[in-house]
Amino acid sequence: MTAMEQTPEAPLRVRDAAQLAWDDSADLLVVGFGGAGVCAAIEAASRGVSVLALDRFQGGGATARSGGVVYAGGGTSQQADAGVEDSVEAMYDYLRQEVGEAVSAETLRGFCQDSRANLAWLEQQGAAFQGSVPPLKTSYPSDQYYLYYSGNEAVPSYAAQARPAPRGHRALGSGMSGIALFRPLAATALRKGVRLRRQCEVRRLVLDDAGTVLGVEAWELPAGSRAAKRHARLSRWTDAIHPYAPALAEGWRRKLRALELAHGQRRLIRALHGVLLSSGGFVFNRAMLTVHAPRYLDGLPLGTSGCDGSGIRLGQSAGGRTARMERASAWRFINPPLAWARGLIVNAQGRRYCNEEVYGAKLGHAMVEEQGGRAILILNRALMKEAFAQVGPGKVWSFQRLPAVLNMLFNARRGRSLAELAERTGLPQANLERTVAAYNAAARGDRDDELGKSKAFLAPLDEGPWYALDLSFDSKLFPCPVITLGGLTVCERSGQVLGEDGQPVPGLFSAGRNAVGVASNFYVSGLSLADCIHSGRRVGAHVAGLVRAALAFQGEQQ
């Protein structure tokens, strides 16, 4: 990690904007053309604002490589089609449990109230959704289903506080449907007059003497050049290969950086009414992870090469304050196969610590933050047979099948007795036996499960042989995806970046995972994309108001 990547480059400071010869300008500059950036661009352009988007790569960011799930509720048309009853109040009551104090109650309530309209707005831009619900809980549904329980809604402890409803709205498209969500949004933005400069990396902000953000200094690869073509190819390969060969992908990132440093051409771009930083989180920046969230270094970074904290560091360079930088989300999904979730997870002491039916990020949080990263799954032969059957060809996605099969074949220790299993795993025998006995009693109905597990997810493990699968955070055979949740603090009404004194940094905005938002506490599938839409549109609307006010003032002066 170079010094430039670890610390923000000091802003270019000038007396006023007239001091520089600008290469381009727009009312709103969008730095990072992913989910938040494209939504801000559409909203602003729809209101008559000139928008120029800059992206270090081709655009799309983590949104285009995601599952394309948008968390929405309160009675969407898709919920109605599926016969699902939901209300804004029920959505709010559930999310309050997940969001905590990341945003104010007022902001969260507004997020829930606007949810249905935001989903309809996405459809107006060309995205498509559908109200088909899978019969069983899953971490990501097949192409037959596009509305599902994407969090902890139906887990008893959560359902007791809020009426559950499926709110994970997956964009209609084959496979991972993030690209099916982003493409129509990008097309709409361009059709509305938004300009996009690809392979254009912002390295520092331009500020005047008063600290107002005037624009950016960017470095752009010449369009159509040999370097630009190689950069485009290499960036696609890097993000595609990363989940399977992260070390190789990291080597290619160094080559990308070398191309940018060798061939980038300096551009000064003026922002007449604001710069939006929307370039994602910092999970690919190990230096920042080491400082802020060191427990998550052993995870598999999820996103794209652009999730390197550059936007957060740019905001800091102008005096922006960060918060919740220690918050990250580790996804330890154990369903599918559903049989895994009917087993039990223990820590290094052989004790259960989490209801196994919870959403994978909830289990991952407990594993990393409370148990030193340890998670050992205990099954018996009956559940192992069920699990193999549940991940057969054509039943689940390959990214769900492959790790399950590999771990059952090559990462399972077998014991003809629990004592033998304890010996082979290094778990304390007495603790393991007590844990399994208590679990079996709950599964038989002799007592309530001590961690509140639903009856449908309980299975008696009194008949062996027994198996232990080490699914700990640092597993090489079962990598655990990680995203970061913290970022720049912003005004929750405008998206304007706040400084250390709590006052807005003039001319600077942030949205998506570049900023603290609804998804900055606990994560459930679809919440980050929903926050990108909500926070991006918020900035676009606010900047449009600034432009209108400026035009009105000019009219009065004339």
C-alpha positions in Angstrom: 0.0 0.0 0.0 1.6 3.3 -1.1 1.5 6.4 1.1 -0.9 8.0 -1.5 -3.3 5.2 -1.0 -3.2 5.4 2.8 -3.6 9.1 3.3 -5.7 11.6 1.4 -3.8 13.8 -1.0 -3.9 17.4 0.2 -6.5 19.5 -1.7 -5.4 22.0 -4.3 -6.1 25.3 -2.7 -6.7 28.5 -4.7 -7.9 32.0 -4.0 -11.0 31.6 -6.1 -12.3 29.6 -9.1 -11.2 32.2 -11.6 -7.6 31.5 -10.7 -7.6 28.1 -12.6 -8.1 27.2 -16.3 -10.8 24.5 -16.0 -11.0 21.7 -18.5 -14.7 21.0 -18.0 -17.6 21.9 -15.7 -21.1 21.0 -14.5 -23.5 22.0 -11.8 -23.0 18.7 -10.1 -19.9 16.4 -10.3 -20.6 12.8 -9.3 -17.4 11.0 -8.2 -18.2 7.3 -8.6 -20.9 6.2 -11.0 -22.4 3.2 -9.1 -25.8 2.8 -7.4 -25.7 6.0 -5.4 -24.0 8.1 -8.1 -26.4 7.1 -10.9 -29.5 7.7 -8.8 -28.2 11.2 -7.8 -27.4 11.9 -11.4 -30.9 10.9 -12.6 -32.6 12.9 -9.9 -30.6 16.0 -10.5 -30.8 15.8 -14.3 -34.5 15.3 -14.1 -34.8 18.6 -12.3 -32.7 20.5 -14.9 -29.3 20.2 -13.4 -26.2 19.7 -15.6 -24.4 16.6 -14.3 -21.0 15.2 -15.1 -20.1 11.8 -13.6 -16.5 10.6 -13.2 -15.6 7.0 -12.7 -12.1 5.4 -12.3 -13.3 2.3 -14.2 -16.3 1.8 -16.5 -19.1 2.6 -14.0 -21.4 0.4 -12.1 -19.2 -0.2 -9.0 -20.3 -2.8 -6.5 -23.9 -2.3 -7.5 -23.4 -3.8 -10.9 -21.7 -6.9 -9.4 -24.2 -7.3 -6.6 -27.3 -9.5 -6.3 -29.4 -6.6 -7.3 -31.6 -6.8 -4.2 -33.4 -3.6 -3.0 -34.9 -3.7 0.5 -38.4 -2.2 0.1 -41.7 -2.6 1.9 -44.8 -0.9 3.2 -47.0 -2.5 0.5 -45.1 -2.5 -2.8 -46.9 -3.7 -5.9 -44.7 -6.9 -5.8 -45.8 -7.6 -2.2 -49.4 -7.1 -3.3 -49.0 -9.5 -6.2 -47.6 -12.1 -3.8 -50.5 -11.7 -1.4 -48.1 -10.2 1.2 -49.4 -7.7 3.7 -47.0 -5.1 4.9 -47.0 -1.6 6.3 -44.6 1.3 6.8 -44.9 0.8 10.6 -44.0 -2.9 10.4 -41.0 -2.1 8.2 -39.9 0.6 10.5 -40.3 -1.6 13.6 -38.2 -4.3 12.1 -35.4 -2.0 10.7 -35.1 -0.1 14.0 -33.8 -3.4 15.4 -31.2 -3.6 12.6 -30.3 0.1 12.0 -29.9 1.0 15.7 -28.5 4.6 16.0 -26.8 4.7 12.6 -29.4 7.3 11.6 -32.1 9.2 13.4 -35.5 7.8 14.0 -36.9 10.5 11.8 -34.6 9.6 8.9 -35.3 5.9 9.2 -39.1 6.6 9.2 -38.6 8.7 6.1 -36.6 5.9 4.5 -39.5 3.5 5.2 -42.2 5.9 4.0 -40.4 6.6 0.8 -39.6 2.9 0.2 -42.5 2.0 -2.0 -42.1 5.2 -4.1 -38.4 4.6 -4.5 -39.0 1.1 -5.9 -41.6 2.5 -8.3 -39.1 5.2 -9.3 -36.6 2.5 -10.2 -39.3 0.9 -12.4 -39.8 4.2 -14.1 -36.1 4.3 -15.0 -36.4 0.8 -16.6 -35.6 -1.6 -13.8 -38.0 -4.5 -13.3 -39.1 -6.5 -10.2 -41.5 -9.4 -9.6 -43.6 -10.7 -6.7 -42.7 -14.4 -6.6 -41.7 -15.7 -3.2 -39.6 -18.9 -2.7 -41.2 -21.6 -0.4 -38.1 -21.8 1.8 -35.7 -19.3 3.4 -32.5 -18.9 1.3 -29.5 -16.5 1.2 -30.3 -15.8 -2.5 -33.2 -17.1 -4.5 -33.1 -18.9 -7.8 -34.3 -17.4 -11.1 -37.8 -18.5 -10.3 -38.1 -16.1 -7.4 -37.6 -12.4 -6.9 -39.2 -11.4 -3.6 -37.8 -13.0 -0.4 -37.1 -12.7 3.3 -33.7 -11.1 2.9 -32.9 -10.5 6.6 -34.1 -11.6 10.1 -37.7 -10.7 9.6 -39.2 -14.2 10.4 -36.7 -15.1 13.2 -38.9 -15.3 16.3 -37.1 -12.7 18.4 -37.5 -10.1 15.5 -41.0 -11.2 14.5 -42.1 -10.6 18.1 -41.3 -6.9 17.6 -42.5 -6.4 14.1 -44.9 -8.3 11.8 -42.6 -10.1 9.3 -42.9 -9.7 5.5 -40.5 -10.5 2.6 -38.9 -7.2 1.6 -35.9 -8.3 -0.5 -36.9 -7.2 -4.0 -34.4 -8.7 -6.5 -34.1 -7.0 -9.9 -35.5 -9.2 -12.6 -32.6 -10.8 -14.4 -30.8 -14.1 -14.8 -28.1 -14.9 -12.2 -26.7 -12.1 -10.0 -29.0 -9.4 -11.1 -27.1 -6.3 -10.0 -26.2 -5.6 -13.6 -29.9 -5.9 -14.5 -30.5 -3.1 -12.0 -27.7 -0.8 -13.0 -27.8 -1.0 -16.8 -31.3 0.6 -17.2 -30.4 3.3 -14.6 -27.2 4.2 -16.5 -29.1 4.3 -19.8 -31.7 6.6 -18.3 -29.0 8.9 -16.9 -27.3 9.2 -20.2 -30.6 9.7 -22.0 -31.4 12.6 -19.6 -28.1 14.4 -20.5 -25.8 13.1 -17.8 -22.2 13.0 -19.2 -19.9 10.3 -18.1 -16.1 10.4 -18.2 -14.8 6.8 -17.7 -11.3 5.8 -16.6 -11.1 9.2 -14.9 -9.8 9.1 -11.3 -10.3 12.0 -8.9 -7.1 12.3 -6.8 -7.8 15.5 -5.0 -10.3 18.2 -4.4 -10.0 21.9 -5.3 -10.9 24.3 -2.5 -10.9 28.1 -2.2 -9.6 30.1 0.7 -12.9 29.8 2.6 -12.8 26.0 2.4 -15.6 25.7 -0.3 -15.2 22.8 -2.6 -14.8 24.2 -6.1 -14.1 21.1 -8.1 -11.7 18.3 -8.6 -8.3 17.4 -10.0 -8.7 14.2 -11.9 -6.4 12.0 -14.0 -8.0 10.5 -17.1 -6.7 7.8 -19.5 -7.0 9.0 -23.1 -10.2 7.6 -24.6 -9.5 4.9 -27.2 -5.8 4.7 -26.3 -4.0 1.4 -26.0 -3.5 2.1 -22.3 -7.3 2.7 -21.8 -8.2 -0.5 -23.6 -5.8 -2.6 -21.6 -7.0 -0.9 -18.4 -10.6 -1.7 -19.2 -9.8 -5.4 -20.0 -7.7 -5.8 -16.9 -10.2 -4.2 -14.6 -12.9 -6.6 -15.8 -10.7 -9.6 -15.3 -9.6 -8.4 -11.9 -13.1 -8.1 -10.4 -14.2 -11.3 -12.0 -11.3 -13.4 -10.7 -11.1 -11.9 -7.2 -13.6 -14.2 -5.4 -11.7 -17.2 -6.7 -8.0 -16.1 -6.7 -7.7 -12.9 -4.6 -3.9 -13.0 -4.6 -3.8 -13.0 -8.4 -6.4 -10.2 -8.5 -4.3 -8.1 -6.1 -1.4 -8.4 -8.5 -3.5 -7.2 -11.4 -4.6 -4.2 -9.3 -1.0 -3.2 -9.0 -0.8 -3.3 -12.8 -3.9 -1.2 -13.1 -2.4 1.4 -10.8 0.8 1.4 -12.9 -1.2 2.1 -16.0 -3.0 5.0 -14.4 0.1 6.6 -13.0 2.0 6.2 -16.3 -0.7 7.3 -18.8 -3.3 9.4 -16.9 -3.7 13.0 -18.1 -4.5 15.8 -15.6 -8.0 17.3 -15.8 -9.3 20.2 -13.7 -13.1 20.0 -13.5 -15.3 22.7 -12.0 -18.3 21.9 -9.8 -20.6 24.9 -10.0 -22.9 23.7 -7.2 -21.5 20.6 -5.6 -19.2 17.5 -5.7 -20.8 14.2 -4.7 -18.5 11.5 -3.4 -20.2 8.2 -4.1 -17.3 5.8 -4.7 -18.1 3.1 -2.2 -16.5 1.7 1.0 -13.0 0.8 1.9 -12.9 -3.0 2.1 -10.1 -3.3 -0.5 -7.9 -1.0 1.4 -6.0 -3.1 3.9 -4.3 -0.2 5.5 -7.6 1.4 6.4 -9.0 -2.0 7.5 -6.0 -2.4 9.8 -6.7 0.9 11.4 -10.4 0.8 11.7 -11.7 -2.8 11.5 -8.7 -5.1 12.0 -10.9 -8.1 13.0 -12.1 -8.3 9.4 -8.7 -8.6 7.7 -9.1 -12.4 7.3 -12.3 -12.0 5.3 -12.9 -12.0 1.5 -13.4 -8.4 0.4 -16.7 -8.1 -1.5 -17.2 -5.4 -4.1 -14.9 -4.0 -6.8 -11.4 -2.6 -7.0 -13.0 0.9 -6.6 -14.0 0.0 -3.0 -10.7 1.3 -1.7 -11.8 4.2 0.5 -10.7 6.9 -2.0 -14.0 8.8 -1.7 -13.9 8.7 2.1 -10.3 10.0 2.1 -11.2 12.8 -0.3 -13.9 13.9 2.1 -11.5 13.8 5.0 -9.0 15.9 3.1 -11.6 18.7 3.0 -12.3 18.4 6.7 -15.0 15.8 6.6 -15.6 13.7 9.7 -16.0 10.0 9.6 -18.0 7.7 11.8 -18.8 4.0 12.3 -15.5 3.1 10.5 -15.2 0.1 12.8 -18.5 -1.3 11.4 -18.1 -4.1 8.9 -20.3 -7.0 7.9 -19.1 -10.6 7.6 -21.5 -12.9 5.8 -21.4 -16.5 7.1 -24.3 -17.9 5.3 -25.2 -21.5 6.2 -28.4 -21.8 4.1 -28.6 -23.3 1.6 -28.3 -26.2 2.4 -31.2 -25.8 4.8 -29.9 -28.9 6.6 -26.9 -26.9 7.8 -29.1 -24.4 9.5 -30.9 -27.2 11.3 -27.6 -28.2 12.9 -25.8 -26.2 15.5 -22.9 -23.8 15.6 -20.4 -23.9 18.5 -17.4 -21.8 19.5 -13.9 -23.0 20.5 -15.3 -24.0 23.9 -18.0 -26.2 22.3 -20.9 -23.9 23.3 -23.6 -22.5 21.0 -23.7 -18.7 20.7 -26.2 -17.8 18.0 -29.5 -19.0 16.6 -28.5 -20.8 13.4 -31.6 -19.7 11.5 -30.6 -16.0 11.5 -29.4 -14.1 8.5 -25.8 -14.8 7.6 -24.5 -11.3 8.5 -26.0 -11.7 12.0 -24.2 -15.0 12.5 -21.0 -13.4 11.0 -21.1 -10.5 13.4 -21.4 -12.8 16.4 -18.6 -15.0 15.0 -16.1 -12.2 14.4 -17.0 -9.7 17.2 -17.8 -12.1 20.0 -16.2 -15.5 19.3 -12.7 -14.7 17.9 -13.9 -15.7 14.5 -14.7 -19.3 15.4 -17.7 -21.2 14.1 -17.9 -25.0 14.1 -21.0 -26.6 12.6 -22.2 -29.8 14.2 -24.3 -32.2 12.1 -25.1 -35.9 12.1 -25.3 -38.4 9.3 -29.0 -37.7 8.6 -28.4 -34.0 8.2 -25.3 -34.6 6.1 -27.4 -36.7 3.7 -30.1 -34.1 3.6 -27.5 -31.4 2.9 -26.0 -33.3 -0.1 -29.5 -33.8 -1.6 -30.4 -30.1 -1.1 -27.4 -28.8 -3.1 -27.7 -31.2 -6.0 -27.4 -30.0 -9.6 -30.0 -27.5 -10.6 -31.3 -26.9 -7.0 -29.1 -24.0 -5.9 -26.6 -21.5 -7.4 -23.1 -22.8 -8.1 -21.7 -20.2 -5.6 -23.9 -21.8 -3.0 -23.3 -25.4 -4.0 -19.5 -25.5 -4.5 -18.5 -24.4 -0.9 -21.1 -26.6 0.7 -20.0 -29.7 -1.2 -16.3 -29.0 -0.8 -16.6 -28.5 2.9 -18.7 -31.6 3.4 -16.2 -33.6 1.4 -12.9 -32.2 2.6 -13.6 -30.2 5.8 -15.7 -32.5 7.8 -14.3 -34.4 10.9 -16.2 -37.5 11.8 -16.8 -39.1 15.2 -18.7 -42.3 16.0 -19.4 -40.7 19.4 -19.4 -37.1 20.6 -16.4 -37.9 22.7 -14.5 -39.0 19.6 -15.7 -35.9 17.7 -14.5 -33.7 20.5 -11.1 -35.4 20.5 -10.7 -34.9 16.7 -11.7 -31.3 16.8 -10.1 -30.2 20.0 -13.4 -29.2 21.5 -14.0 -29.7 25.2 -15.9 -33.0 25.4 -18.1 -32.1 28.4 -19.2 -28.8 26.9 -19.9 -30.4 23.5 -22.0 -33.2 25.0 -24.0 -30.7 27.2 -24.6 -28.5 24.2 -25.8 -31.3 22.0 -28.0 -32.7 24.8 -29.7 -29.3 25.3 -30.2 -28.9 21.6 -31.7 -32.4 21.3 -34.1 -31.7 24.2 -35.4 -28.6 22.4 -35.6 -30.5 19.1 -37.8 -33.2 20.8 -40.0 -30.5 22.2 -39.0 -31.2 25.8 -38.0 -27.5 26.3 -37.8 -24.2 24.4 -34.6 -23.7 22.5 -32.3 -21.5 24.6 -31.5 -19.3 21.6 -35.0 -19.0 20.4 -34.7 -21.1 17.3 -37.9 -21.9 15.4 -39.2 -25.5 15.6 -38.9 -25.9 11.9 -35.1 -25.3 12.1 -34.5 -27.8 14.9 -33.4 -31.3 14.2 -32.5 -34.0 16.9 -28.9 -35.0 16.7 -29.1 -38.0 19.1 -28.1 -40.5 16.4 -24.6 -40.5 15.0 -22.1 -40.6 13.6 -21.5 -36.9 14.1 -19.6 -34.4 11.9 -17.9 -31.1 12.6 -17.2 -28.6 9.8 -14.9 -25.7 10.7 -16.6 -22.7 9.1 -14.5 -20.1 11.0 -13.9 -16.7 9.6 -10.4 -17.5 8.4 -11.4 -20.6 6.5 -9.7 -21.0 3.1 -12.2 -23.6 1.9 -15.2 -21.4 2.9 -14.1 -17.8 2.5 -16.3 -15.3 4.4 -17.3 -12.2 2.3 -16.9 -8.8 4.0 -18.1 -5.3 3.3 -17.5 -2.0 5.2 -20.4 0.0 6.6 -18.8 3.3 7.9 -17.9 6.4 6.1 -18.3 10.2 6.0 -20.9 11.8 8.3 -23.6 13.7 6.4 -26.5 15.9 7.0 -29.5 13.5 6.9 -31.7 16.0 5.1 -29.3 17.0 2.3 -26.4 14.5 2.2 -23.9 17.3 2.7 -20.6 16.2 4.3 -20.2 17.4 7.9 -16.9 18.6 9.3 -15.4 17.9 12.7 -17.4 20.8 14.1 -20.6 19.4 12.9 -21.0 22.1 10.3 -21.4 21.3 6.5 -18.4 21.4 4.3 -19.5 23.9 1.6 -20.0 22.2 -1.8 -19.3 18.6 -0.7 -21.8 15.8 -0.5 -21.6 12.0 0.0 -23.9 9.0 -0.5 -24.0 5.2 -0.5 -21.3 3.3 1.3 -19.1 6.4 1.0 -21.2 7.8 3.8 -22.9 6.8 7.0 -26.4 5.8 6.3 -29.2 3.3 7.0 -26.9 0.4 6.3 -24.2 1.5 8.7 -25.0 -0.7 11.7 -26.2 -4.2 10.9 -26.6 -5.4 7.4 -29.4 -7.3 5.7 -29.5 -8.1 2.0 -30.8 -5.2 -0.1 -30.4 -2.5 2.6 -27.2 -1.0 1.1 -28.7 -0.7 -2.4 -31.9 0.8 -0.9 -29.8 3.3 1.0 -27.8 4.1 -2.3 -31.1 5.0 -4.0 -32.5 6.9 -1.0 -29.3 8.9 -0.3 -28.4 9.4 -3.9 -31.8 10.9 -4.8 -31.6 13.0 -1.7 -28.4 14.7 -2.9 -29.7 15.1 -6.5 -32.8 16.9 -5.2 -30.9 19.1 -2.8 -28.4 20.3 -5.5 -31.3 21.0 -7.8 -32.7 23.2 -5.1 -29.4 25.0 -4.9 -29.3 25.6 -8.7 -32.9 26.9 -8.6 -32.0 29.3 -5.8 -28.9 30.5 -7.6 -30.9 31.2 -10.8 -33.6 33.0 -8.9 -30.9 35.2 -7.2 -29.3 36.0 -10.6 -32.8 37.0 -11.9 -33.3 39.3 -9.0 -29.9 40.9 -9.6 -30.7 41.6 -13.2 
